[in-house]
Structure formats: C-alpha cells, structure tokens
C-alpha cells in the first residue's frame, strides 16, 4: 500500500486492535513480572484510595469537634490525620515507584519483542531496502517505544483504579444526594468525553506526522555525520545547510499545526475542570434547598455539607482526571499506530521469510549440525536453474535464464559493467532477494563449515579490534579470548594491517570511535579479508572492485577484462589458506566487456560462463 493510500490514524477500531496487540506483548502470560507488577500496583492504588477517603472526611470531623469545643477529640483527630497523611504519602510514593518500574519493564519487553521480529532472518534488510511504506523503523523501536511506555505508565495508576473509585463514590454520592447527583455527574462526563473525542482525533494524525518528520530530521543529521568526509570534499556545507534547514522548517510547521489543534483540546479540558467544581456545589445544594436536612443544627449541617462536598467533588474529580488524560491518550494513540504498524509489517515479513527460507539458511552453523541435510553431495554450494531476476522496486530485468552450479574445487569470477546485475546475483545467492523465475538453492550453510559472504561495503560492529576480526563469533562464543591472539595477529599481518593493532591499543581495547571513520576503504576490505582468514570457511563469496582489491597493486589504471583474470589469479594465489577455500565466487566490476550479453542490461547464461575462470586456487 502506498503512503498516500493509507488512512490517517484515528481513535478507531484499528487503534484498539493495535493497542490490544501491544498489550499482549506487555502481558504475555499470567506469572510474568509485568502482570505481577500490575497487580501490585492495583493493590497499592486501592489502599491509597481507602486512605484518601479517610483523609477526605477528616475536615467534616474537624467541623464537628470544633463546633462542640471538644479538645480531647481534637487531639485524637489530629493524631489520626497525621498518621493517615504519612501512610498516604508512602502509598503515593510506592505508586510512582511501581509505575516507573513498569515503564522500564514494559520498554524491555516491547523492545526485545520488536528486536526478535526485526532481526529474524533478513527482515531488517527487507524493511529498510525493499519496503518504502514504513518510515524510520529505528526511531519507532528506540524512541517511539520509549515514549509510549513512559506515557502509558504515567496514566496506568489512574486507569486501573478508576472503575473502583467511580463505583464506590457513585454509591456514596447517591446515598447523600439521591439519584440526581450521580446522574448529573455522569451526564457531565459523557458530554466532556464526546467533546474531547472530537478534539482529539485530528491531533492523533498530526502527532504521527510530526514523529515522521522528527525521524527525517534526525536522519538528515545522521547522514551528514556518516558522510562528513565526502561532503567536505564536495564543499557541500552550504547546500546541506539549506537542505537540513528545509527539513527543520517542515518539522516546525507540523509542530505549530499540532500546537494549534491542541489549543482547542486544552480549552475543553480546562473548561470541564472548572465546571466540575461548580457542579459539585450544585449537587450538594439540591437536597439542602429541598428541605431534606431541615432538622439539622448549623454545626451538624456544616459537617454534613463538608462530607457530601468531598464525596461529590471527588467523584467529579475522578471523571475530570480521565478527561485530563486526553492529551496523554492522544500521545499514546499516536505511538500505538506507529508501533502497531511496524509490528504488523515485521510479522508479515517474518511469515514470508519463514515460508521461503529455512533456519539453516538464515543462521550460522558453527557445529556442522546441518552437515547431513544437503540433498546433493557436499561438493556443491549453489545450484541455479533457469533463474530470471528483476529489481523488486522497478521491475527492471537484470538476469535472464541463468543456470549455474558452483561446486568444490572451482572458482568463478563474474565481471561486467555497472548495473548489469552482479550485486543482484549476490543478493539472490544470499537469500536477500527472490528470483522472478527459476530456482535458487544454497546447498550449504552459513559460517565456517559453509559459506561466508564479503559484501563490497564491509560491516563493522562496535567494540574492540578482536570483535571486528572474529565477528560474529564473539557473541556466540564469548570465551574465545586469548587463545586466538597469535592467530588474529598473524592474520592482521597477512592482510597488511600490522599498524592497526597499535592504533587500536591492542586486540581487546574498547575503542570509542566509529570504525568507518578511522579506516580507509582499502583498509576496510583488508580487515574483511582478515576476518575471512580467521573464519576459514569452505566457500567464500567476496564482492570487490578491482580498483580496491586485495594488495592494492591494481589500483590507479582502468583495467580491461583480459587484465582482470591474471590479476585475480595473482591475488588469490597470495591469499593465505587459499587451499582451504574449496570455492571462491568473486563478483567484481570491469570497465570494459568483451563477452557481454546481447542485452547489455541483463546477465544471461553465456555472459556468465565466458567469465568463468578455473584453477584460481
């Protein structure tokens, strides 16, 4: 569905479904910590309301003891009042403490759930690269979840206690004022709710739009931070200044519109708050002027009015608190739509991934547990039969009717002009894209016992130099430690990165820099090969430009295709452990092509096989 075709978020059934779906994540089962904390909060809130009622009727008792000049009763009442105040303060503090703990626990549960969906298979790749309808997934997971949980926890205590307080004080109000009091107060609340619903609906959609623009503005700054050097070479400061300010102006305009819509909501909330204080005295005055309490003395009437006033005012206050939550509810509704939309997309992509790819093809096999599962002999890694591939977003034809078998003992190099589908073929082999027609089978596993892909733009995580070399084994085998020191140092030397050990302060020194900022493109590829030497897989699939290829010796001139093969032979012969790599499929880029396909925009069977080179290793 296109962005323009999606309905504007509202307080409707879609919001309710998404909210309940999120609640199922926050409260997964009966004995979960979140459920226990919620029940504890309910108990504390009930005790707090009982104490509040006792505190609330104390003024009426003061009227009575002061009117009767009862000094002994005054001292006793004061002692009780001080005790109740201390207990009430303690309960309120525990109430806030539990709400804060629930906020942290809710954020943990919801974020970890989204992470499990986000990192399942290659869902994160599909979400960022192949889907355009979900803006700023990172913001939704990190920022929107935090705000949703904080806002929800801030009103949790009021929401869970409201049914009990409304029922109890309705009964008390009916007992003291008759049916007219509760009916008047409930009518007041219904009118306030309808008005606020009308005022809240446009705010929800505007809040969702504002959060999108917040993410776009933050992304623009992140774009400059990540690409600061190339931007500086282009002297792009002035242009990017204008573009960033443009994003800022769009965001500020959205905020101004949101503030304008919130003005009417604030007017409605404040109006109903002050009307409530007047309504309470109207409710009290009705039985007094009707002569119901005509036989009471002034002192007894004052005490009764004080008690009834507390009951009526507190009942109205309960309704007013719910109306006052309108602004919080609009925030929660906006975040619910953004998180719920992300959740629906992640689940949809996850189901598709689960149907198309087995777990063995989406995870690293470190113990050779899938060794006996291949339907073909173990000397075959990839099998492609009459594969046709198009770009998912545009439908542009890239590969047509390609059949290819990559087996043990052979090496394949695929070269061609930019845009002819080399990287796309790598994506198909890695399971990131689906073929339009034909079948693609990966008959080995990921990891040291199978295949390792080296993308053209290497990936480096946060952490030490050791973390970069042995990635991703560190998180799986956290005790890999010092036993590998000599091997890692030797691989760094073989990759020509001996000086990197000193720059990083050793293998295990936690650095505070971004590896992309301190390494040159050539160093990044060299470090990727050091990682490859460490993993020593059966099959390797690197994707490299000839200009930045291994050894840096091919660098400054335009390479013809007849130069590419001998150069790659020399490179691969000099690679350590090349005899242990039973297959090497290399996707490279050449600026000239003698064996290109008849259709220059597509790779077919003939163009691939004419670039197949045997005996590299």
VOGU-3710 file (C-alpha; in Angstrom, 3 decimals, decimal comma):
1> xxxxxxxxxx> 0,000/0,000/0,000  1,350/3,434/-0,914  1,822/6,047/1,765  -0,779/8,278/0,153  -3,357/5,453/0,196  -3,043/4,674/3,893  -5,820/6,029/6,120  -4,977/8,752/8,608  -4,517/7,353/12,124  -7,533/7,937/14,341
11> xxxxxxxxxx> -9,026/6,823/17,652  -10,912/3,995/15,978  -11,134/0,214/15,896  -7,754/0,000/14,169  -6,216/1,830/17,123  -7,968/-0,550/19,531  -6,707/-3,652/17,687  -3,152/-2,361/17,595  -3,292/-1,336/21,253  -4,566/-4,756/22,349
21> xxxxxxxxxx> -1,920/-6,469/20,229  0,769/-4,459/22,010  -0,794/-5,278/25,396  -0,435/-8,970/24,539  3,306/-8,333/24,267  3,474/-6,389/27,537  1,437/-9,007/29,420  2,305/-12,320/27,734  1,174/-14,733/30,445  -0,164/-14,929/33,992
31> xxxxxxxxxx> 3,036/-15,341/36,086  5,075/-12,805/34,105  6,787/-9,966/36,043  4,688/-7,357/34,243  1,450/-8,994/35,382  2,683/-9,245/38,967  3,757/-5,598/38,989  0,391/-4,601/37,573  -1,455/-6,484/40,326  0,836/-4,945/42,942
41> xxxxxxxxxx> 0,066/-1,508/41,564  -3,648/-2,278/41,731  -3,389/-3,279/45,402  -1,351/-0,202/46,296  -3,773/2,060/44,423  -6,775/0,529/46,230  -5,130/1,022/49,626  -4,282/4,567/48,605  -7,930/5,293/47,765  -9,101/3,905/51,097
51> xxxxxxxxxx> -6,687/6,195/52,901  -7,669/9,145/50,698  -11,309/8,654/51,666  -10,424/8,669/55,361  -8,340/11,810/54,869  -11,148/13,411/52,880  -13,752/13,066/55,624  -11,447/14,444/58,321  -12,442/18,111/57,600  -16,092/17,249/58,355
61> xxxxxxxxxx> -14,968/15,722/61,652  -12,976/18,868/62,440  -16,144/20,917/61,914  -17,883/18,690/64,457  -15,204/18,697/67,200  -14,538/22,410/66,776  -18,255/23,186/66,839  -18,616/21,173/70,057  -15,351/22,593/71,504  -14,123/19,031/72,140
71> xxxxxxxxxx> -10,382/19,469/72,884  -9,748/15,784/73,606  -11,454/14,785/70,369  -9,425/17,456/68,545  -6,106/15,961/69,736  -7,162/12,441/68,812  -8,387/13,553/65,390  -5,145/15,446/64,713  -3,045/12,385/65,581  -5,157/10,217/63,249
81> xxxxxxxxxx> -4,895/12,833/60,493  -1,072/12,970/60,751  -0,863/9,169/60,646  -3,118/8,967/57,601  -1,101/11,665/55,829  2,155/9,746/56,377  0,558/6,496/55,173  -0,970/8,251/52,152  2,363/9,851/51,224  4,099/6,478/51,463
91> xxxxxxxxxx> 1,488/4,782/49,297  1,681/7,561/46,692  5,458/7,168/46,570  5,159/3,401/46,106  2,562/4,039/43,419  5,001/6,214/41,482  7,855/3,782/42,119  5,907/0,830/40,710  4,814/2,898/37,675  8,456/3,735/36,952
101> xxxxxxxxxx> 9,463/0,089/37,285  6,616/-0,889/34,969  7,831/1,661/32,427  11,285/0,065/32,368  9,881/-3,464/32,244  7,379/-2,587/29,506  10,079/-0,961/27,426  12,287/-4,029/27,840  9,507/-6,427/26,830  8,284/-4,422/23,840
111> xxxxxxxxxx> 11,753/-3,537/22,532  13,042/-7,095/22,847  9,924/-8,378/21,096  10,400/-5,955/18,208  14,100/-6,841/18,083  13,239/-10,541/17,805  10,972/-9,767/14,827  13,353/-7,190/13,352  16,456/-9,418/13,373  14,662/-12,610/12,334
121> xxxxxxxxxx> 16,246/-13,854/9,137  16,863/-10,786/6,995  13,662/-8,942/7,951  15,673/-5,832/8,847  17,108/-5,817/5,322  13,712/-6,172/3,663  12,274/-3,460/5,886  14,968/-0,905/5,082  15,707/-1,767/1,458  12,622/-3,369/-0,081
131> xxxxxxxxxx> 9,804/-1,589/1,795  9,097/2,122/1,413  5,893/2,409/3,432  7,463/2,259/6,927  9,398/5,410/7,733  12,225/5,466/10,289  12,000/1,950/11,782  14,939/2,756/14,068  13,059/5,710/15,549  9,952/3,605/16,119
141> xxxxxxxxxx> 11,925/0,958/18,011  14,189/3,232/20,050  12,220/6,444/20,565  8,524/5,752/19,994  8,569/2,645/22,188  10,218/4,643/24,988  7,650/7,429/24,793  4,748/5,013/24,509  5,795/3,106/27,636  6,504/6,282/29,592
151> xxxxxxxxxx> 3,153/7,871/28,750  1,247/4,649/29,375  2,919/4,128/32,755  2,163/7,721/33,759  -1,579/7,105/33,487  -1,626/3,427/34,472  -2,456/4,065/38,130  -5,374/6,376/37,306  -6,795/3,995/34,720  -6,715/0,799/36,760
161> xxxxxxxxxx> -8,236/2,415/39,875  -10,925/4,398/38,046  -13,571/1,604/37,886  -13,307/1,040/41,649  -13,322/4,701/42,647  -16,165/5,548/40,274  -18,306/2,691/41,611  -17,622/3,487/45,280  -18,066/7,263/45,104  -21,130/6,902/42,885
171> xxxxxxxxxx> -22,719/4,858/45,645  -21,661/7,400/48,286  -22,949/10,284/46,147  -26,294/8,520/45,616  -26,563/7,854/49,350  -26,019/11,540/50,225  -27,691/13,407/47,325  -30,118/10,935/45,790  -30,231/9,853/42,152  -29,952/13,407/40,770
181> xxxxxxxxxx> -26,318/13,808/41,894  -24,797/10,750/40,155  -26,959/11,258/37,035  -25,823/14,893/36,722  -22,169/13,968/37,142  -22,349/11,069/34,668  -24,095/13,313/32,136  -21,346/15,892/32,579  -18,705/13,232/31,937  -20,428/11,884/28,803
191> xxxxxxxxxx> -20,615/15,359/27,289  -16,964/16,003/28,133  -15,905/12,693/26,618  -17,747/13,315/23,345  -16,302/16,804/23,003  -12,779/15,610/23,745  -13,101/12,728/21,280  -13,937/15,216/18,531  -10,994/17,422/19,529  -8,515/14,533/19,927
201> xxxxxxxxxx> -8,961/12,788/16,575  -7,104/15,331/14,385  -4,336/15,556/16,982  -3,528/11,835/16,677  -2,889/12,015/12,928  -0,888/15,220/13,298  1,237/13,626/16,039  2,026/10,663/13,777  3,074/13,079/11,022  5,251/15,048/13,432
211> xxxxxxxxxx> 7,067/11,921/14,613  7,793/11,018/10,979  9,266/14,468/10,357  11,284/14,175/13,582  12,789/10,965/12,240  13,519/12,536/8,846  15,245/15,486/10,515  17,350/13,193/12,703  18,209/11,015/9,702  19,485/14,064/7,804
221> xxxxxxxxxx> 21,920/14,858/10,600  22,984/11,194/10,770  23,555/11,277/7,007  25,936/14,208/7,393  27,708/12,549/10,335  28,269/9,287/8,447  29,312/11,022/5,201  31,154/14,012/6,647  34,352/13,431/4,638  32,837/13,072/1,145
231> xxxxxxxxxx> 30,552/16,019/1,887  33,597/18,090/2,856  35,391/17,152/-0,362  32,368/18,422/-2,285  32,333/21,598/-0,159  28,708/20,702/0,459  28,265/22,664/3,696  26,109/25,398/2,188  23,898/23,004/0,214  23,412/20,624/3,139
241> xxxxxxxxxx> 22,764/23,585/5,422  19,871/24,608/3,196  18,541/21,059/2,897  18,748/20,449/6,646  17,027/23,758/7,389  14,301/22,743/4,960  13,703/19,569/6,964  13,680/21,665/10,134  11,109/24,090/8,732  8,809/21,218/7,752
251> xxxxxxxxxx> 9,106/19,817/11,263  8,462/23,180/12,931  5,456/23,838/10,697  4,000/20,483/11,733  4,628/21,332/15,389  2,893/24,691/15,006  -0,122/22,992/13,459  -0,140/20,430/16,277  0,012/23,175/18,914  -2,895/24,944/17,229
261> xxxxxxxxxx> -5,031/21,808/17,339  -4,034/21,144/20,955  -5,195/24,649/21,955  -8,846/23,653/21,498  -8,280/20,450/23,452  -6,737/22,429/26,336  -9,694/24,819/26,293  -12,087/21,883/26,536  -10,131/20,228/29,354  -9,802/23,397/31,463
271> xxxxxxxxxx> -13,446/24,337/30,905  -14,679/20,976/32,150  -12,296/21,109/35,128  -13,738/24,403/36,374  -17,323/23,437/35,535  -16,815/20,359/37,684  -16,025/22,425/40,771  -19,289/24,388/40,344  -21,293/21,246/39,575  -20,274/19,688/42,892
281> xxxxxxxxxx> -21,864/22,535/44,876  -24,994/22,420/42,687  -25,333/18,727/43,505  -24,939/19,470/47,241  -27,393/22,397/47,152  -30,281/20,385/45,687  -31,071/18,291/48,837  -30,385/21,262/51,131  -32,860/23,619/49,403  -35,380/20,807/49,039
291> xxxxxxxxxx> -35,580/20,642/52,852  -34,032/17,195/53,225  -31,730/18,385/56,047  -34,016/20,953/57,665  -33,914/19,296/61,120  -30,090/19,576/61,473  -28,311/22,207/63,568  -25,840/24,567/61,855  -22,879/22,582/63,207  -24,289/19,251/62,038
301> xxxxxxxxxx> -25,236/20,779/58,668  -21,706/22,152/58,199  -20,207/18,725/58,938  -22,661/17,036/56,555  -22,022/19,571/53,783  -18,280/19,086/54,191  -18,610/15,304/53,931  -21,020/15,394/50,989  -18,900/18,007/49,263  -15,884/15,721/49,470
311> xxxxxxxxxx> -17,834/12,786/48,006  -19,296/14,810/45,129  -16,113/16,707/44,421  -14,031/13,530/44,438  -16,443/11,762/42,092  -16,263/14,723/39,723  -12,500/14,757/40,205  -12,305/11,115/39,093  -14,107/11,999/35,886  -12,031/15,165/35,469
321> xxxxxxxxxx> -8,819/13,152/35,790  -9,970/10,905/32,967  -10,761/13,944/30,823  -7,403/15,480/31,751  -5,730/12,372/30,355  -6,886/13,383/26,861  -3,510/14,820/25,885  -1,719/11,722/27,185  -4,187/9,465/25,377  -3,557/11,272/22,087
331> xxxxxxxxxx> 0,199/10,724/22,535  -0,336/7,065/23,359  -2,666/6,684/20,352  -0,109/8,225/18,006  2,691/5,987/19,248  0,345/2,985/19,199  -0,309/3,491/15,489  3,397/3,864/14,678  4,486/0,869/16,760  1,485/-1,219/15,698
341> xxxxxxxxxx> 2,137/-0,510/12,027  5,769/-1,563/12,455  4,696/-4,698/14,326  2,278/-5,690/11,562  4,946/-5,195/8,899  7,576/-7,149/10,842  5,198/-10,061/11,373  4,216/-10,054/7,700  7,850/-10,057/6,548  8,707/-12,683/9,141
351> xxxxxxxxxx> 5,995/-15,033/7,887  7,234/-14,587/4,351  10,829/-15,281/5,388  9,757/-18,351/7,350  7,908/-19,708/4,331  10,738/-19,074/1,878  13,883/-19,838/3,858  14,793/-22,499/6,357  16,525/-21,674/9,621  19,680/-23,331/8,404
361> xxxxxxxxxx> 19,987/-20,797/5,621  19,366/-17,811/7,885  21,791/-18,561/10,703  25,396/-19,545/11,216  26,136/-23,250/11,566  29,080/-23,368/13,970  28,979/-27,026/14,949  28,318/-28,515/11,494  24,873/-29,586/12,683  23,420/-29,409/9,155
371> xxxxxxxxxx> 26,184/-31,442/7,547  23,965/-34,372/6,705  20,933/-32,435/5,495  22,062/-31,482/1,998  20,002/-33,212/-0,699  23,008/-33,187/-3,037  26,635/-34,253/-2,486  28,659/-31,963/-0,229  30,766/-30,705/-3,138  28,001/-28,365/-4,384
381> xxxxxxxxxx> 27,356/-24,989/-2,739  24,891/-23,232/-5,065  22,597/-24,520/-7,767  20,727/-22,076/-10,034  18,314/-23,343/-12,685  16,902/-21,012/-15,349  16,915/-18,032/-12,976  15,407/-14,729/-14,072  15,758/-11,729/-11,751  14,301/-8,228/-11,814
391> xxxxxxxxxx> 14,725/-5,267/-9,479  11,945/-5,586/-6,834  11,089/-1,883/-6,832  11,156/-1,100/-10,556  10,850/-4,462/-12,305  13,970/-3,795/-14,417  15,330/-7,030/-15,888  18,805/-7,862/-14,571  19,378/-11,590/-15,059  17,693/-13,780/-17,628
401> xxxxxxxxxx> 17,527/-17,570/-17,879  20,714/-18,210/-15,874  21,713/-21,760/-14,907  24,805/-22,120/-12,763  26,327/-24,736/-10,474  29,115/-23,773/-8,112  30,971/-26,804/-6,821  34,026/-27,691/-4,814  37,387/-27,121/-6,444  36,293/-24,444/-8,907
411> xxxxxxxxxx> 36,439/-20,679/-8,710  34,177/-18,288/-10,539  34,683/-14,615/-11,295  31,769/-12,567/-12,632  32,643/-9,181/-14,098  30,679/-6,638/-16,052  29,619/-3,044/-16,337  27,869/-1,247/-13,525  24,173/-2,069/-13,312  24,321/-5,424/-15,111
421> xxxxxxxxxx> 23,230/-7,437/-12,061  26,410/-8,670/-10,352  25,417/-7,444/-6,907  21,856/-8,598/-7,517  23,150/-12,101/-8,185  24,950/-11,956/-4,841  21,700/-10,922/-3,148  19,895/-13,871/-4,684  22,607/-16,292/-3,564  22,470/-14,835/-0,063
431> xxxxxxxxxx> 18,682/-15,104/0,142  18,123/-11,344/0,312  16,169/-11,197/-2,948  13,847/-13,710/-4,539  14,186/-14,704/-8,152  11,391/-13,750/-10,525  11,526/-17,166/-12,176  13,557/-20,322/-11,759  15,000/-21,902/-8,631  17,932/-20,940/-6,411
441> xxxxxxxxxx> 19,269/-23,490/-3,942  22,020/-22,937/-1,405  23,175/-26,446/-0,548  25,491/-25,471/2,268  25,181/-23,462/5,460  26,427/-20,084/6,610  29,583/-19,924/8,689  32,962/-21,674/8,963  31,520/-25,013/7,797  29,849/-23,475/4,786
451> xxxxxxxxxx> 29,882/-20,125/3,024  30,845/-16,612/4,080  29,786/-13,547/2,082  32,016/-10,465/1,925  29,909/-7,510/0,721  31,532/-4,659/-1,158  30,867/-2,308/1,750  32,178/-4,179/4,794  30,224/-4,256/8,034  31,917/-3,450/11,331
461> xxxxxxxxxx> 30,216/-3,554/14,679  31,001/-1,568/17,804  33,727/-2,942/20,036  37,384/-3,878/20,031  39,647/-4,949/17,189  39,161/-8,575/18,207  35,403/-8,102/17,844  35,903/-6,977/14,237  38,156/-9,881/13,254  36,177/-12,749/14,777
471> xxxxxxxxxx> 32,724/-11,229/14,092  30,138/-12,625/14,588  31,608/-15,423/16,708  32,260/-13,238/19,776  28,603/-13,028/20,805  28,141/-16,774/20,304  31,417/-17,905/21,865  32,198/-15,140/24,412  35,114/-17,116/25,877  37,095/-17,240/22,624
481> xxxxxxxxxx> 39,584/-14,868/24,332  43,362/-15,005/24,417  43,783/-18,429/22,799  43,274/-16,802/19,416  45,667/-13,882/19,945  48,519/-15,286/17,859  46,199/-16,334/15,038  44,482/-12,955/14,903  47,800/-11,049/14,922  49,131/-13,283/12,146
491> xxxxxxxxxx> 46,026/-12,727/10,016  46,269/-8,976/10,504  49,881/-9,107/9,334  48,930/-11,178/6,311  46,230/-8,621/5,498  48,768/-5,786/5,740  47,196/-4,276/8,869  50,005/-4,651/11,417  49,828/-0,963/12,325  46,109/-1,258/13,125
501> xxxxxxxxxx> 46,968/-3,265/16,234  48,914/-0,319/17,673  46,306/2,244/16,583  43,575/0,302/18,353  45,644/-0,135/21,542  45,616/-3,925/21,333  43,094/-6,562/20,471  40,782/-6,061/23,436  40,932/-2,307/23,978  37,383/-0,917/23,804
511> xxxxxxxxxx> 37,566/1,990/21,387  35,142/4,912/21,325  35,473/5,632/17,627  33,442/4,523/14,633  35,490/2,059/12,592  34,109/3,544/9,389  35,617/6,889/10,352  39,183/5,659/11,050  39,657/3,108/8,269  40,169/3,858/4,605
521> xxxxxxxxxx> 38,113/1,896/2,026  41,138/-0,289/1,293  41,729/-0,946/4,988  38,104/-1,925/5,410  38,404/-4,550/2,697  41,695/-5,788/4,131  40,118/-6,138/7,579  37,261/-8,054/5,943  39,786/-10,481/4,470  41,450/-10,840/7,890
531> xxxxxxxxxx> 38,004/-11,856/9,157  37,731/-14,312/6,261  41,136/-15,839/7,142  40,028/-16,237/10,742  36,727/-17,933/9,850  38,312/-20,148/7,140  35,008/-21,189/5,521  34,687/-23,841/2,851  33,288/-21,282/0,424  33,838/-17,523/0,180
541> xxxxxxxxxx> 31,828/-15,023/-1,852  33,596/-11,631/-1,906  32,256/-8,695/-3,866  35,070/-6,272/-4,663  36,012/-3,560/-7,109  39,249/-4,299/-8,915  40,479/-0,813/-8,059  40,381/-1,557/-4,302  41,089/-5,280/-4,492  43,488/-7,333/-2,396
551> xxxxxxxxxx> 47,012/-6,000/-2,115  46,216/-2,606/-3,601  48,513/-3,307/-6,588  45,929/-2,914/-9,321  44,837/0,464/-8,295  45,189/3,530/-10,436  44,540/2,478/-14,018  41,475/1,311/-15,875  41,529/-2,462/-16,024  40,500/-4,368/-19,081
561> xxxxxxxxxx> 38,894/-7,732/-18,733  41,905/-9,575/-20,129  43,924/-7,968/-17,310  41,371/-8,858/-14,655  41,780/-12,637/-14,766  45,608/-12,748/-14,336  45,399/-10,103/-11,615  42,840/-12,085/-9,669  44,909/-15,236/-10,139  47,897/-13,496/-8,560
571> xxxxxxxxxx> 45,733/-12,131/-5,768  44,173/-15,484/-4,916  47,476/-17,359/-5,033  48,898/-14,911/-2,482  45,930/-15,298/-0,160  46,740/-17,347/2,965  44,731/-20,537/3,371  43,626/-20,314/-0,258  43,976/-24,095/-0,466  41,379/-24,417/2,287
581> xxxxxxxxxx> 38,808/-22,387/0,375  37,235/-25,049/-1,770  35,391/-22,477/-3,841  35,665/-18,749/-4,392  32,914/-16,888/-6,223  34,001/-13,325/-6,873  31,744/-10,542/-8,097  33,856/-7,741/-9,500  33,500/-4,688/-11,677  35,220/-4,144/-15,021
591> xxxxxxxxxx> 35,036/-1,023/-17,126  35,150/-2,858/-20,426  33,485/-6,075/-21,512  34,303/-8,368/-24,405  31,927/-11,196/-23,547  28,856/-9,207/-22,631  25,342/-10,386/-23,210  23,414/-9,326/-26,256  21,234/-7,305/-23,909  23,704/-5,010/-22,085
601> xxxxxxxxxx> 21,303/-4,569/-19,167  20,951/-8,276/-18,367  23,215/-11,175/-17,462  22,425/-14,430/-19,236  23,930/-17,866/-19,270  26,531/-17,151/-21,963  27,850/-13,929/-20,396  28,396/-15,637/-17,058  30,149/-18,712/-18,350  32,505/-16,800/-20,613
611> xxxxxxx> 33,793/-15,096/-17,491  34,276/-18,334/-15,555  37,907/-18,952/-14,726  39,131/-22,311/-13,455  42,158/-23,131/-11,386  42,488/-19,910/-9,437  43,498/-21,634/-6,192
//
